């Protein structure tokens, strides 16, 4: 089976900041994979694009540039909120 638009996928991955040698930022496991349907807008388009045409059990490794993901860090976009807001 090949991953294409509207394919349900479950993947296990490690997300690292900046390079393959850096610390793991996020990691899924066999027991808790990332599952979604490709092409439904749940994931970043560039991320889904990198998965297209992979087959079951394929290993993959790719880099997303900030502009392909959440964008560059913007200190003006940070807000400090009181904990009471969440209660």
N, C-alpha and C positions, 0 to 999 in steps of 0.2 A: 504494500500500500504506500502511495506517495502522498505527502502533505500538499494539499492544494486548497483553494478557497472553499470554505464551509466544511472543512475536515475537523472533526473533534480530535484534539491532541492532548496528551499528558506527557509532560517533559520533566526531567530532573536536570537541574543546572546549578552552577555556582556563578554568582555575580561578583566580580572583582573590580575595585576602583583603579583605573588607569592602566594596569597591565596584569599579565598572568602571574606575575611574581608577588603582587601585593596581597594584602589581607582580604579574606572573603568578607563581603558586605552582606550577602544574602545567599542562602543555600536551600535547595529543596532536597527531599529524600525520596526513596522508593515508596515509603509509607505516606508521604505527603507531597506528591508532585504538583506542578502547576498545570491545571487543566482548563482548556478553553476551546471555543470554536473559532477557527481562523476566519478572518474577514468580517467579524461582527462588531468591530470597534472596541473590544475589551482590552486589547493590547496595543502598544505603539506600532504604527504601520511599518517602520523600519525593522522592528523585531520580527514581526510576522513575515516580512519579505525575506529575511535571512533563513527562515524555516522552510519556505516553499521548496518543493522538489526533494526534500529529505525523505528517507524511507524509515520504516520501523527499525529501531535499534541503531540507527546511524549516530555516530558521535559528531558533534559540531563545536565549533569555536569561532566566535566572531566578535568584533568591536563595534559599538555604536558610538558615534560622535555625539557630544552634548546636543547639538542642533537636531539630531535624529531621535533624541529621547526627550528629556524634560527641559532642555535649554541650559544656557550658561548660568552659573551661580549669580544671583542678584540679591545683595544684602538689603536692598530697599523692599524686597518682597517678604522679609521676615517680620512677623508681628509677635510681640509679647502679650500673652493673654493671662488673665488671672485664672487660677484654678477653679474659682467659683463659676466661671462660664460653663464648665463641664459638669457641674453638679445639678 
